[in-house]
Amino acid sequence: LFLILTFVSFLTIIVVSDIAYMIVPNKVVLFFLPIFLLERLFIPLNSWNDSLMGGGIAFFLLFLIAFLSRGGLGEGDIKLYALIGIVLGVKLVLLSLFLAILIGGTVSIGALLMKKAKVGVPIPFVPFIFIGTMAAYFHGNELIDWYVSNYFLLSFKSSTNLKFLSFTDSNISVAYIIYFLGKDRTEVLSPF
């Protein structure tokens, strides 16, 4: 309970700052960094390796997006996602990023179509990060299991039983390893 209260407080401060000033303050991120690291000692959500990899992967992915988009994403968003990655770990931070981009993109396109936004005028991204992060924190494993059971259903030709992959305790790359290593024995079914 303490971790989520601290996490929501941190993200709320950042959301208000991003909406009001289009800034993710370094002071706030640096203030909460040691708090989250200390909370990890007493309230471990996942292993240290997963937390550090989550922070590193989130930082690298957002840095790459910012570099490729030539400034379409701010430095504050990169640092923010690195800290979110430390809290959530690899699997949930990737889901959080996917949801934030999906929701932010949908809202942005809708705003452009309804003439509520203009091309070239930045839209605060942190509110979408907040929504994606909260969805990943509270319902991440269920969302991943739902997605996997609907889109990565594996059927073994030699067996009449259908096997569902659950990634609650494993890595998403397992699906690709299973698929490519057992390509001749497995068949990936798609709803399309």
C-alpha positions as CSV (number, residue, x, y, z in Angstrom):
1,L,0.0,0.0,0.0
2,F,2.8,2.4,0.9
3,L,4.6,1.8,-2.5
4,I,1.5,2.5,-4.6
5,L,0.7,5.6,-2.5
6,T,4.2,6.9,-3.1
7,F,4.1,5.9,-6.8
8,V,0.7,7.6,-7.4
9,S,1.9,10.8,-5.5
10,F,5.0,10.9,-7.6
11,L,3.1,10.5,-10.9
12,T,0.4,13.0,-9.9
13,I,3.0,15.7,-9.3
14,I,4.6,15.0,-12.6
15,V,1.2,15.0,-14.4
16,V,0.3,18.4,-13.0
17,S,3.7,19.8,-13.9
18,D,3.5,18.4,-17.4
19,I,0.0,19.8,-18.0
20,A,0.7,23.2,-16.5
21,Y,4.3,23.8,-17.7
22,M,5.2,21.0,-20.2
23,I,8.1,20.1,-17.9
24,V,9.1,16.9,-16.0
25,P,11.1,18.4,-13.1
26,N,14.5,16.7,-12.5
27,K,14.3,17.7,-8.8
28,V,11.1,15.6,-8.4
29,V,12.5,12.6,-10.2
30,L,15.7,12.8,-8.3
31,F,13.8,13.2,-5.0
32,F,11.8,10.1,-5.5
33,L,14.6,7.9,-6.9
34,P,16.1,7.0,-3.5
35,I,12.6,6.6,-2.0
36,F,11.8,4.0,-4.6
37,L,15.1,2.3,-4.2
38,L,14.6,2.1,-0.4
39,E,11.1,0.8,-0.9
40,R,12.5,-1.9,-3.1
41,L,14.5,-3.2,-0.1
42,F,11.4,-3.6,2.0
43,I,8.6,-4.1,-0.6
44,P,10.1,-6.1,-3.5
45,L,7.7,-6.4,-6.4
46,N,10.2,-8.2,-8.5
47,S,13.9,-9.1,-8.5
48,W,16.6,-6.4,-8.5
49,N,17.7,-7.6,-11.9
50,D,14.2,-7.2,-13.3
51,S,14.0,-3.7,-11.8
52,L,17.4,-2.5,-13.1
53,M,16.8,-4.0,-16.5
54,G,13.3,-2.4,-16.6
55,G,14.9,1.0,-15.8
56,G,17.6,0.5,-18.4
57,I,15.4,-0.8,-21.1
58,A,12.8,2.0,-20.6
59,F,15.6,4.6,-20.7
60,F,17.1,3.2,-23.8
61,L,13.8,2.8,-25.7
62,L,12.7,6.3,-24.9
63,F,16.1,7.7,-25.7
64,L,16.0,6.0,-29.0
65,I,12.4,7.3,-29.7
66,A,13.5,10.8,-28.8
67,F,16.6,10.6,-31.0
68,L,14.8,9.2,-34.0
69,S,11.9,11.6,-33.7
70,R,14.4,14.5,-33.4
71,G,13.0,15.9,-30.2
72,G,9.4,14.6,-30.4
73,L,9.8,13.3,-26.8
74,G,11.3,15.3,-24.0
75,E,14.3,14.4,-21.8
76,G,12.1,14.4,-18.8
77,D,9.9,11.7,-20.2
78,I,13.0,9.5,-20.7
79,K,14.1,10.0,-17.1
80,L,10.5,9.5,-15.8
81,Y,10.2,6.2,-17.7
82,A,13.6,5.0,-16.4
83,L,12.2,5.5,-12.8
84,I,8.9,3.8,-13.7
85,G,11.0,0.9,-15.1
86,I,12.7,0.5,-11.8
87,V,9.4,0.2,-10.0
88,L,7.6,-2.0,-12.5
89,G,10.3,-4.2,-14.0
90,V,10.7,-5.1,-17.7
91,K,7.4,-6.8,-18.5
92,L,5.2,-4.2,-17.0
93,V,7.2,-1.1,-18.1
94,L,7.0,-2.3,-21.7
95,L,3.2,-2.8,-21.3
96,S,3.0,0.7,-19.7
97,L,4.9,2.2,-22.6
98,F,2.7,0.4,-25.2
99,L,-0.5,1.6,-23.5
100,A,0.7,5.1,-23.1
101,I,1.6,5.3,-26.8
102,L,-1.7,3.7,-27.8
103,I,-3.8,6.0,-25.6
104,G,-1.8,9.1,-26.3
105,G,-1.8,8.4,-30.1
106,T,-5.6,7.8,-30.1
107,V,-6.4,10.9,-28.2
108,S,-4.0,13.0,-30.3
109,I,-5.4,11.8,-33.6
110,G,-8.9,12.4,-32.2
111,A,-8.0,15.9,-31.1
112,L,-6.5,16.7,-34.5
113,L,-9.6,15.4,-36.3
114,M,-11.9,17.4,-34.1
115,K,-9.7,20.5,-34.6
116,K,-8.9,20.7,-30.8
117,A,-5.2,20.4,-31.5
118,K,-2.8,21.6,-34.2
119,V,0.0,19.8,-35.9
120,G,3.4,20.8,-34.5
121,V,1.9,22.0,-31.2
122,P,3.1,19.6,-28.4
123,I,0.6,17.7,-26.3
124,P,1.6,16.7,-22.7
125,F,2.5,13.0,-22.8
126,V,2.7,12.4,-19.0
127,P,-1.0,12.0,-18.5
128,F,-1.0,9.1,-20.9
129,I,2.1,7.7,-19.2
130,F,0.1,7.9,-15.9
131,I,-2.9,6.0,-17.4
132,G,-0.6,3.4,-19.0
133,T,1.4,2.9,-15.9
134,M,-1.5,2.6,-13.5
135,A,-3.2,0.1,-15.9
136,A,0.1,-1.9,-16.0
137,Y,0.6,-1.8,-12.3
138,F,-2.9,-2.9,-11.3
139,H,-3.9,-5.1,-14.3
140,G,-0.7,-5.8,-16.2
141,N,-0.5,-9.5,-15.7
142,E,-4.1,-10.0,-16.6
143,L,-3.8,-7.8,-19.7
144,I,-0.7,-9.8,-20.9
145,D,-2.4,-13.1,-20.2
146,W,-5.5,-12.0,-22.0
147,Y,-3.5,-10.8,-25.0
148,V,-1.4,-14.0,-25.1
149,S,-4.4,-16.3,-24.8
150,N,-6.1,-14.5,-27.7
151,Y,-3.2,-13.9,-30.0
152,F,-0.5,-16.3,-29.2
153,L,-2.4,-19.5,-28.8
154,L,-0.2,-22.5,-29.6
155,S,-1.5,-25.8,-30.8
156,F,0.7,-28.8,-30.9
157,K,-0.1,-30.9,-34.0
158,S,0.9,-34.2,-32.2
159,S,-1.5,-33.5,-29.4
160,T,-5.2,-32.9,-29.3
161,N,-4.9,-30.6,-26.3
162,L,-4.5,-26.9,-26.7
163,K,-1.7,-25.3,-24.7
164,F,-2.0,-21.7,-23.5
165,L,1.1,-19.8,-22.7
166,S,0.9,-17.8,-19.5
167,F,3.6,-15.2,-18.9
168,T,2.8,-14.3,-15.4
169,D,6.1,-15.7,-14.1
170,S,8.1,-15.9,-17.3
171,N,9.6,-13.8,-20.0
172,I,7.6,-12.8,-23.1
173,S,10.5,-13.9,-25.3
174,V,9.6,-17.5,-24.4
175,A,6.8,-17.3,-27.0
176,Y,9.3,-16.5,-29.8
177,I,11.8,-19.2,-28.6
178,I,9.1,-21.8,-28.5
179,Y,7.8,-20.7,-31.9
180,F,11.2,-20.7,-33.7
181,L,12.7,-23.7,-32.0
182,G,9.7,-25.8,-32.6
183,K,8.5,-24.4,-35.8
184,D,7.9,-27.7,-37.4
185,R,5.9,-29.0,-34.4
186,T,3.9,-25.9,-33.5
187,E,1.3,-23.9,-35.3
188,V,0.4,-20.3,-34.3
189,L,-3.3,-19.7,-34.5
190,S,-4.4,-16.1,-35.1
191,P,-7.9,-14.6,-34.9
192,F,-7.3,-13.0,-38.3
